[in-house]
Amino acid sequence: MEKSRLNKPLLIFFKIVVYSAIFYAFKWLTTVITGNSMPSVAFLLTVILLITNRGKLTNFIQTWIDKSFYQTLYRLKRSTDNFDDELNSTLEFDVLLNKCQAFLDYTFTPEQYTAYVYNGTGFERLYNASTNGNSNRIIEFPPDKFKGDLFEKNIRFYSASEIQEHYPDFVPLLASAQQADRQHSYFLPLKGTHNIVGFILFSNSLKHYIKIPEVNDFLIDLFEKTASVLENAQNHREIKRKSLESQLLLEIVKKITATLNLHDVLENIIDNLSALVRYDAASVILVDDHKKILRQTVARGYKEKCKKLISLKLDQGISGWVVQTGQGIIVPDVTQNERYYPARPLTKSQVTVPIISRDEPIGALVLESDTLDHFTQNDLELLTIFSGLAAVTIRNAQLYEDSLKKKRLESDLLIASKVQQTLLRKRVPTIDGLKIEVKNIPSQYVGGDLYDVFKIGQQRQGISIGDGSGKGAPGAILMAVAYAGFKSLFNEVDPVATTIARLNNLLAEATTYGYFVTYFFGIIDLENCQFVYCNAGHNPPVLMRKDKSIEFLENGGTVLGFMPNLNYTQTAIPIHPGDYLCLYTDGVTELQNDNDEEFGEERLIEVLKTNYGKPPRAMKFAILDAMKEFAGDTELQDDVTLVVVYVE
């Protein structure tokens, strides 16, 4: 390294002092030897000594000056070469950080500096002897504060007054970094090519050295290289960390996808979360679509009584906010967040991320810690990635569980369908003089239609048909109640209208509001050649006479089960040989085709007239064929029930 420009005036000054000292030494020596003061001789001897030993004397003075006045510079020179080699010897960030700290401790006293390293969200102080063991002090400093600041400029020393005057946004940072027992006078930002590395504060004792241009340039070059090497090490550490995290995520995903049982999947998620992020309590909260709430499904670190309490509305708590917004959040201090739901007294900080499947939040991962400001931005990012992978597994497990429930339901419905078909007999008992055909086609496994055909003695035939509101299981249950009620209430000596009125009161008491049954009941009396019926809001059956004239049987009253104690009337009409009676449910006339047209009563009557004279069985199939031709590939929208009666 070249000599400092401050050496020359100092060298001249000290040469004058030394030369004067030599002159007086010779003068004293001549006086002692000769007994007389001989200044001219002393001067001559001084000149001869200087001429013959000028270089050696100058080097001696230079060395003496350097050793006494530039001790720190020489220590830097001696340690720099080794430090340069150490900076290039490894890419491990923690190792390099220790080497940098050792270099600073060797070159400066602990009271002369304090170093901080940037961790992504703030600055963490490095330990040295002056920190009294407080090595983990962190100053929060979000990345958005770095824009347009001194970290974007070339590295140099900034005085405290310069920062206060030109960089007021950094005054709080400088104040936070000051030691309680002393003030720092100089601020040195450390920045690599792209990333913030940290900063070093120096005390005022280095003022004279920093103001020497050679020393200043030397230190700047050294710390520029240090920042660059540390930046590379940070990048290396980040790549290595992400690689390890990716491997860990893959291993965890393998574990949580090993089963399709939803409970086991959620248990695996909770158990393996600790390998990613350390926590004191954790839970998986899922959205209950039916009840519109958030329900804690599995948890660790909570008391049993707390587990039972964690059931929140969709807009309640931090979890509710995360599910609604689809954004993760870190809460450094839960007491400062008004959304926090206090389910665990020891919790001081929390991180929550949404579980999103196909852009739809289905729940949240919640991690809690007993330490303030425990979770980092890196934890949030890692948990967000993990929750995305977990969401796929959770959704697959939910779909698998739903499929199992559906299969069990289908199995139960198949059994129910068999029971229902047993109730609705395919072969019906008839009296002499009547031929009757029936057909029931449920639109689902079970239907809401019912019919009953039964003999009353040798001359009377009972016929009923009904349709419960709703399809599938609800309609089938309502049908079963109506069928059982009719069987229990029917008495062959009671008028038809009386039986219907009693059935109405039973259904009004047994069913909830909004459910009802349309019902038609009649008795054919061949001895008296009449048909007595009561229509309780059902599709009016069609009576076709021998001359193909049509009558609709629609008298009686309103639907059953709507309200109790209603009055119903019965009607008696004559019945003759050659008459057809067609009873049906709305699944026949309201059947739609691709053009949204309904089959309707007119088409039904046309089929009856076209096929007049055929047996009831042929008439039944003629109606079904006409419906099939009309609907094409369109599936049944409702249950279909037909009862065709022919009077011989």
C-alpha positions in Angstrom: 0.0 0.0 0.0 1.3 3.6 -0.8 2.3 5.9 2.0 -0.4 8.1 3.4 -0.5 11.7 2.1 -0.5 12.8 5.7 3.0 11.2 6.2 5.0 13.9 4.3 4.2 16.9 6.6 4.5 14.7 9.6 7.8 13.3 8.3 9.2 16.8 7.8 8.1 17.8 11.3 9.7 14.8 12.9 12.9 15.2 10.8 13.4 18.7 12.1 12.9 17.4 15.7 15.3 14.5 15.2 17.9 16.6 13.4 17.8 19.2 16.1 18.2 16.5 18.7 21.3 15.1 16.9 22.8 18.6 16.7 22.3 19.2 20.4 23.7 15.8 21.1 26.9 16.6 19.2 27.1 20.0 20.8 26.9 18.4 24.3 29.4 15.7 23.3 32.0 18.3 22.1 31.5 20.3 25.3 32.1 17.2 27.4 35.3 16.2 25.4 36.9 19.7 24.9 35.3 21.5 27.7 34.2 24.2 25.3 30.9 24.7 23.4 31.6 24.2 19.7 28.4 24.7 17.8 30.0 24.9 14.4 31.7 21.6 14.9 28.4 20.1 16.2 26.6 21.4 13.1 29.3 20.0 10.8 29.1 16.6 12.3 25.3 16.7 12.1 25.5 17.5 8.4 28.0 14.8 7.7 25.8 12.2 9.6 22.7 13.3 7.7 24.5 13.1 4.3 26.0 9.7 4.9 22.9 8.1 6.6 19.9 10.1 5.1 18.0 7.0 3.8 18.4 5.0 6.9 17.5 7.8 9.2 14.4 8.7 7.1 13.2 5.0 7.2 13.8 4.9 10.9 11.7 8.0 11.4 9.0 6.7 9.0 8.8 3.4 10.8 8.6 5.1 14.2 5.8 7.4 13.0 3.9 4.6 11.5 4.2 2.4 14.5 3.1 5.0 16.9 0.5 6.9 14.8 -0.8 4.4 12.3 -1.2 1.3 14.4 -4.7 0.6 13.2 -3.7 0.9 9.6 -0.9 -1.6 10.1 -3.2 -4.0 11.8 -5.5 -3.7 8.8 -2.6 -4.5 6.5 -1.6 -7.5 8.4 -5.1 -9.0 8.7 -6.4 -8.1 5.3 -4.5 -10.7 3.3 -5.7 -13.5 5.6 -9.2 -12.1 5.5 -9.3 -11.9 1.7 -8.3 -15.6 1.6 -11.0 -16.5 4.1 -13.7 -14.6 2.2 -12.9 -16.7 -0.9 -12.7 -20.0 1.0 -16.4 -20.8 1.5 -19.9 -20.0 0.4 -21.6 -20.9 3.8 -23.2 -17.7 5.1 -22.9 -18.5 8.8 -19.2 -19.4 8.4 -18.5 -16.2 6.5 -20.4 -14.2 9.1 -18.2 -15.6 11.8 -15.1 -14.8 9.9 -16.2 -11.3 9.3 -17.0 -10.8 12.9 -13.5 -12.3 13.9 -11.9 -9.8 11.5 -13.8 -6.9 13.0 -12.9 -8.0 16.5 -9.2 -8.3 15.6 -9.0 -5.0 13.7 -11.2 -2.8 16.0 -12.0 -2.9 19.7 -15.5 -4.0 20.6 -16.4 -0.5 21.7 -15.5 0.9 18.3 -18.1 -0.9 16.2 -21.6 -2.6 16.1 -22.6 -4.7 13.1 -26.1 -5.6 11.9 -27.1 -8.1 9.3 -30.3 -7.8 7.2 -32.6 -10.9 7.4 -35.3 -9.9 4.9 -37.6 -8.0 7.3 -35.2 -6.2 9.6 -31.6 -6.0 10.9 -30.2 -8.4 13.4 -27.3 -7.4 15.6 -24.2 -9.5 15.7 -22.7 -10.4 19.0 -19.4 -8.9 20.2 -18.0 -8.2 23.7 -19.7 -4.9 24.0 -23.3 -6.2 23.5 -23.3 -7.9 26.9 -24.6 -11.2 25.4 -27.6 -9.5 23.7 -26.9 -11.0 20.3 -30.4 -11.3 18.9 -31.6 -7.8 19.0 -33.7 -7.2 15.8 -34.7 -3.9 14.3 -37.8 -4.1 12.1 -37.2 -2.4 8.7 -39.6 -3.4 5.9 -38.1 -3.6 2.3 -40.3 -0.8 1.0 -38.2 1.7 3.1 -35.1 1.1 1.0 -36.4 2.7 -2.1 -34.4 5.8 -3.1 -32.3 5.7 0.0 -28.6 5.5 0.9 -28.5 1.8 0.4 -28.9 2.4 -3.3 -25.8 4.5 -3.4 -22.1 3.5 -3.4 -20.7 2.3 -0.1 -19.2 5.1 2.0 -19.1 6.4 5.6 -22.0 8.6 6.6 -21.8 10.8 9.6 -24.8 10.9 12.0 -25.3 14.6 11.2 -25.4 13.8 7.5 -28.1 11.2 8.0 -30.2 13.5 10.1 -29.9 16.3 7.4 -30.2 14.3 4.2 -31.8 11.0 5.1 -34.5 11.7 7.8 -36.3 8.3 7.1 -33.2 6.6 8.5 -33.0 8.6 11.7 -35.2 6.1 13.6 -33.0 3.2 12.3 -29.9 4.9 13.6 -31.6 5.8 16.9 -32.7 2.1 17.3 -29.2 0.8 16.6 -27.4 3.1 19.1 -26.0 1.4 22.1 -27.4 2.4 25.4 -23.9 3.1 26.8 -22.5 5.1 23.8 -23.4 6.9 20.6 -22.1 6.0 17.2 -20.8 8.7 14.9 -20.5 6.9 11.5 -22.9 4.7 9.6 -21.5 2.3 6.9 -24.2 0.6 4.7 -23.4 -2.8 3.3 -25.0 -3.6 0.0 -24.1 -6.2 -2.7 -25.0 -6.0 -6.3 -28.7 -6.5 -5.7 -29.4 -7.2 -2.0 -29.1 -5.4 1.3 -26.5 -7.1 3.5 -26.5 -5.0 6.6 -24.6 -2.0 8.1 -21.8 -1.2 10.6 -21.8 1.6 13.1 -18.4 3.1 14.1 -17.6 5.2 17.1 -16.0 8.7 17.0 -12.6 7.2 17.9 -12.1 6.2 14.3 -12.7 9.8 13.1 -9.1 10.6 12.3 -8.5 7.3 10.5 -11.7 7.6 8.4 -10.6 11.2 7.3 -7.3 9.9 6.0 -8.1 9.4 2.3 -5.9 6.3 2.0 -7.4 4.7 5.1 -10.9 5.6 4.0 -10.4 4.1 0.5 -8.8 1.1 1.9 -11.8 0.4 4.3 -14.4 1.1 1.6 -12.7 -1.4 -0.8 -12.5 -3.9 1.9 -16.2 -3.6 3.0 -17.4 -3.5 -0.6 -15.8 -6.9 -1.2 -17.2 -8.1 2.2 -20.7 -7.1 1.2 -20.4 -8.8 -2.2 -19.1 -12.0 -0.7 -21.8 -12.0 1.9 -24.5 -11.4 -0.7 -23.3 -14.4 -2.7 -23.4 -16.4 0.4 -26.9 -15.3 1.2 -28.0 -16.3 -2.3 -26.3 -19.6 -1.9 -27.9 -20.1 1.5 -31.3 -19.2 0.0 -30.9 -21.6 -2.9 -29.8 -24.3 -0.6 -32.7 -23.6 1.8 -35.2 -23.7 -0.9 -33.8 -26.9 -2.2 -34.0 -28.5 1.2 -37.5 -27.1 1.7 -38.5 -28.5 -1.6 -37.2 -32.0 -0.7 -38.9 -31.7 2.7 -42.2 -30.7 1.0 -42.0 -33.6 -1.3 -41.4 -36.0 1.6 -44.3 -34.5 3.5 -46.6 -34.6 0.5 -45.8 -38.3 0.1 -46.8 -38.9 3.7 -50.1 -36.9 3.6 -51.1 -38.5 0.2 -50.6 -42.0 1.5 -54.3 -42.2 2.5 -57.6 -40.9 1.3 -59.2 -41.0 4.7 -59.9 -37.3 5.4 -59.3 -37.5 9.2 -55.9 -39.3 8.6 -54.9 -36.8 6.0 -55.6 -33.9 8.4 -53.7 -35.7 11.2 -50.7 -36.2 8.9 -50.8 -32.5 7.9 -50.6 -31.4 11.5 -48.0 -33.9 12.5 -45.7 -33.0 9.6 -46.1 -29.2 9.8 -43.5 -29.1 12.7 -40.8 -30.3 10.2 -41.4 -27.1 8.2 -42.1 -24.4 10.9 -41.7 -24.7 14.7 -44.9 -24.0 16.6 -46.5 -24.5 20.0 -50.0 -25.0 18.8 -51.5 -25.7 15.4 -54.9 -26.5 13.8 -56.5 -27.2 10.5 -59.8 -25.3 10.2 -62.2 -26.2 7.4 -65.3 -24.5 5.9 -68.5 -26.2 6.7 -70.6 -25.4 3.6 -73.8 -26.6 5.1 -73.7 -24.7 8.3 -71.7 -21.8 6.9 -69.1 -21.8 9.7 -65.4 -22.5 10.2 -64.8 -25.7 12.2 -61.6 -26.8 13.8 -61.1 -30.4 12.6 -57.7 -31.4 14.0 -55.4 -29.6 16.4 -52.2 -29.9 18.5 -51.3 -27.9 21.6 -54.8 -27.0 22.7 -56.7 -28.1 25.7 -59.7 -30.4 25.0 -62.2 -27.8 26.2 -60.7 -25.3 23.8 -61.0 -27.6 20.9 -64.8 -27.8 21.4 -65.1 -24.1 21.5 -63.3 -23.3 18.2 -66.2 -23.0 15.8 -66.4 -19.6 14.1 -68.6 -17.8 11.7 -67.2 -17.3 8.2 -66.4 -13.6 9.0 -65.1 -14.2 12.6 -61.5 -14.2 13.8 -58.2 -14.1 11.9 -59.1 -17.4 10.2 -62.3 -15.9 8.9 -60.5 -12.9 7.4 -57.9 -15.2 5.8 -60.6 -17.4 4.3 -62.6 -14.5 3.0 -59.6 -12.6 1.5 -57.5 -15.7 0.4 -54.4 -14.0 1.9 -52.0 -15.3 4.6 -51.1 -13.1 7.6 -48.4 -12.9 10.3 -49.6 -11.5 13.6 -46.4 -10.7 15.7 -48.5 -9.8 18.8 -52.0 -11.3 19.0 -53.0 -8.8 21.7 -52.6 -6.0 19.2 -54.9 -7.6 16.6 -58.7 -7.0 17.1 -59.6 -10.1 15.0 -57.7 -12.6 17.2 -60.0 -15.1 18.8 -58.4 -16.0 22.2 -58.6 -19.8 22.1 -55.3 -20.4 23.9 -54.1 -18.2 26.7 -50.3 -18.8 26.1 -50.4 -17.7 22.5 -48.4 -14.5 21.7 -47.9 -14.7 18.0 -49.6 -16.4 15.1 -49.4 -17.1 11.4 -52.5 -18.2 9.3 -52.6 -19.2 5.7 -55.7 -20.1 3.6 -56.2 -23.5 2.1 -57.3 -22.9 -1.4 -58.6 -25.5 -3.9 -59.5 -24.3 -7.4 -59.5 -20.7 -6.4 -62.0 -21.5 -3.6 -60.9 -21.2 0.0 -61.8 -24.4 1.8 -60.1 -23.7 5.1 -57.0 -22.4 6.9 -53.8 -23.5 8.5 -53.2 -21.8 11.9 -49.9 -22.0 13.7 -49.4 -20.3 17.1 -46.3 -19.6 19.3 -45.7 -18.7 22.9 -43.1 -16.2 21.7 -43.7 -12.7 20.4 -42.8 -12.1 16.8 -41.9 -15.8 16.3 -42.9 -16.3 12.7 -41.1 -14.8 9.7 -42.0 -13.9 6.1 -40.1 -17.0 5.0 -42.4 -19.1 7.3 -45.5 -17.5 5.7 -44.2 -18.2 2.2 -43.3 -21.8 3.0 -46.7 -22.4 4.6 -48.5 -20.9 1.7 -46.8 -23.3 -0.7 -47.5 -26.2 1.7 -51.2 -25.3 2.1 -51.5 -25.3 -1.7 -50.2 -28.9 -1.8 -52.3 -29.9 1.2 -55.4 -28.4 -0.4 -55.2 -30.9 -3.3 -54.9 -33.8 -0.8 -57.7 -32.5 1.4 -60.1 -32.0 -1.6 -59.3 -35.5 -2.9 -60.0 -36.9 0.5 -63.3 -34.9 0.8 -64.4 -36.1 -2.7 -63.5 -39.7 -1.7 -65.4 -39.4 1.5 -68.4 -37.9 -0.4 -68.2 -40.8 -2.8 -68.3 -43.3 0.0 -71.3 -41.5 1.5 -73.0 -41.5 -1.8 -72.4 -45.2 -2.3 -73.8 -45.9 1.2 -76.8 -43.7 0.4 -77.3 -45.4 -2.9 -77.2 -48.8 -1.2 -79.7 -47.6 1.3 -81.9 -46.2 -1.4 -81.8 -49.4 -3.3 -83.1 -51.2 -0.3 -85.7 -48.5 0.2 -86.6 -48.8 -3.4 -87.2 -52.6 -3.0 -89.3 -51.9 0.1 -91.3 -49.3 -1.8 -91.9 -51.5 -4.8 -93.1 -54.2 -2.4 -95.7 -51.7 -1.1 -96.7 -50.8 -4.7 -97.7 -54.2 -5.9 -97.2 -55.0 -9.6 -100.1 -57.5 -9.7 -103.3 -56.0 -8.2 -106.3 -58.0 -7.0 -109.5 -57.2 -9.0 -113.1 -58.1 -8.9 -114.9 -59.9 -11.8 -115.8 -57.4 -14.5 -112.8 -55.2 -14.2 -109.3 -55.4 -15.8 -106.6 -53.1 -14.2 -103.0 -52.4 -15.2 -100.5 -50.3 -13.2 -97.1 -48.9 -13.9 -94.8 -46.9 -11.6 -91.4 -45.4 -12.7 -89.5 -43.4 -10.1 -87.3 -40.7 -11.5 -84.7 -41.5 -8.9 -84.0 -44.6 -6.7 -87.2 -44.0 -4.8 -90.2 -41.9 -5.7 -92.9 -39.8 -4.2 -95.8 -41.4 -6.1 -98.2 -44.0 -4.6 -101.1 -46.1 -5.7 -103.3 -48.8 -4.3 -105.8 -51.2 -5.9 -107.7 -53.5 -3.6 -111.0 -55.5 -3.4 -113.8 -54.6 -1.1 -115.9 -57.7 -1.1 -117.0 -59.3 -4.4 -118.6 -56.3 -6.1 -116.6 -53.3 -5.0 -113.0 -52.2 -6.1 -111.0 -49.6 -4.3 -108.6 -47.5 -6.3 -106.3 -44.7 -5.1 -103.4 -42.7 -6.5 -101.3 -39.9 -4.9 -98.2 -37.8 -5.3 -96.1 -36.4 -2.5 -94.4 -33.0 -2.9 -90.7 -33.3 -3.6 -88.6 -36.0 -5.3 -86.3 -38.7 -4.1 -86.0 -39.6 -0.4 -88.2 -36.7 0.9 -91.0 -37.6 -1.5 -90.7 -41.3 -0.7 -90.9 -40.7 3.0 -94.0 -38.6 2.6 -95.5 -41.2 0.3 -94.8 -43.9 2.9 -96.6 -41.8 5.6 -99.6 -41.2 3.3 -99.8 -44.9 2.3 -99.5 -46.2 5.9 -102.1 -43.5 7.0 -104.5 -44.5 4.3 -104.3 -48.2 5.2 -104.8 -47.5 8.9 -107.7 -45.1 8.3 -109.7 -46.9 5.6 -112.9 -48.5 6.7 -115.1 -50.0 4.0 -118.2 -48.7 5.7 -117.1 -45.1 5.8 -117.8 -42.7 3.0 -114.9 -41.9 0.6 -114.9 -38.2 1.6 -114.6 -39.2 5.3 -111.5 -41.3 4.7 -109.9 -38.4 2.8 -110.7 -35.9 5.5 -109.2 -38.2 8.2 -106.1 -38.7 6.1 -105.7 -35.0 5.7 -105.8 -34.4 9.4 -103.2 -37.1 9.9 -100.8 -35.7 7.3 -101.3 -32.1 8.6 -100.1 -33.3 12.1 -97.3 -35.6 10.8 -95.6 -33.4 8.2 -93.8 -30.1 8.4 -95.0 -26.9 6.8 -94.6 -26.8 3.0 -95.1 -30.5 2.4 -98.3 -31.9 1.1 -99.9 -34.8 -0.9 -102.2 -34.7 -3.9 -104.6 -37.7 -3.6 -107.4 -39.4 -5.4 -109.6 -42.1 -3.9 -112.6 -43.8 -5.4 -114.7 -47.0 -5.1 -116.2 -48.8 -8.2 -119.5 -50.5 -7.3 -120.4 -52.9 -10.1 -123.6 -54.0 -8.4 -124.9 -50.4 -8.5 -122.9 -49.5 -11.7 -121.4 -46.4 -10.1 -118.1 -44.9 -9.2 -117.8 -42.8 -6.0 -114.7 -40.7 -5.8 -113.0 -37.7 -4.0 -110.2 -35.8 -5.6 -107.9 -34.0 -3.1 -106.0 -31.7 -5.5 -104.7 -34.5 -7.7 -104.4 -34.5 -11.5 -108.0 -35.3 -12.6 -108.3 -38.8 -13.9 -109.7 -39.3 -17.4 -113.0 -41.3 -17.9 -113.4 -42.3 -21.5 -116.9 -43.6 -22.4 -117.8 -46.2 -25.1 -118.5 -43.3 -27.5 -115.0 -41.9 -26.8 -116.4 -38.9 -24.9 -114.2 -37.6 -22.1 -114.9 -36.7 -18.5 -112.4 -35.3 -16.0 -112.9 -36.4 -12.3 -111.8 -33.3 -10.4 -114.4 -32.8 -7.6 -113.4 -33.2 -4.0 -111.2 -30.6 -2.3 -107.7 -29.3 -1.7 -104.4 -31.1 -1.2 -103.8 -33.2 1.9 -101.6 -32.0 4.8 -101.7 -28.3 4.1 -104.0 -27.6 7.0 -106.3 -29.7 9.3 -110.1 -29.9 9.5 -110.9 -29.2 5.9 -114.1 -30.3 4.3 -114.1 -32.8 1.4 -116.9 -33.9 -0.9 -117.5 -37.0 -2.8 -119.1 -37.5 -6.3 -120.9 -40.5 -7.7 -121.0 -41.1 -11.4 -122.4 -44.0 -13.5 -120.0 -46.6 -14.8 -120.8 -48.9 -17.8 -119.1 -51.7 -19.7 -116.7 -50.4 -22.3 -115.6 -47.4 -20.1 -111.9 -46.7 -19.6 -110.6 -45.0 -16.4 -107.0 -43.6 -16.6 -105.4 -42.4 -13.3 -102.0 -40.7 -13.6 -99.6 -38.4 -11.8 -98.1 -35.2 -13.1 -95.0 -37.0 -14.2 -97.1 -38.1 -17.3 -98.6 -34.8 -18.4 -95.7 -32.5 -17.3 -93.0 -34.6 -19.1 -90.9 -32.2 -21.3 -89.0 -32.7 -24.5 -85.9 -30.9 -25.8 -88.1 -27.9 -26.8 -89.4 -27.5 -23.2 -92.9 -28.6 -24.4 -95.1 -30.6 -22.1 -96.7 -33.9 -23.0 -100.0 -32.5 -21.7 -103.5 -33.9 -21.2 -104.5 -33.4 -24.9 -101.8 -35.9 -26.0 -102.8 -38.3 -23.3 -106.5 -38.2 -24.4 -105.4 -38.6 -28.1 -103.6 -41.8 -27.2 -106.6 -43.1 -25.2 -108.9 -42.5 -28.1 -106.5 -43.9 -30.7 -106.1 -47.1 -28.8 -109.7 -47.5 -27.7 -110.8 -51.2 -27.6 -107.4 -52.5 -26.6 -106.8 -54.3 -23.3 -105.6 -52.2 -20.4 -102.1 -53.7 -20.8 -101.8 -52.6 -24.4 -103.3 -49.2 -23.5 -100.7 -48.8 -20.8 -97.8 -49.5 -23.1 -99.3 -47.3 -25.8 -99.2 -44.3 -23.3 -95.6 -45.1 -22.3 -94.5 -45.4 -25.9 -96.1 -42.1 -26.8 -94.3 -40.5 -23.8 -90.9 -42.0 -24.9 -91.3 -40.9 -28.5 -92.3 -37.4 -27.3 -89.4 -37.0 -24.8 -86.7 -38.6 -27.0 -83.4 -38.8 -25.0 -84.7 -36.4 -22.3 -84.6 -38.1 -18.8 -87.7 -38.2 -16.6 -88.1 -35.0 -14.7 -90.6 -36.5 -12.2 -92.0 -39.9 -11.1 -94.5 -41.5 -13.5 -97.5 -43.6 -12.3 -100.3 -45.0 -14.4 -103.4 -46.9 -13.5 -105.6 -48.0 -16.4 -109.0 -49.6 -15.6 -111.3 -51.2 -18.1 -115.0 -52.1 -17.4 -116.0 -55.3 -19.1 
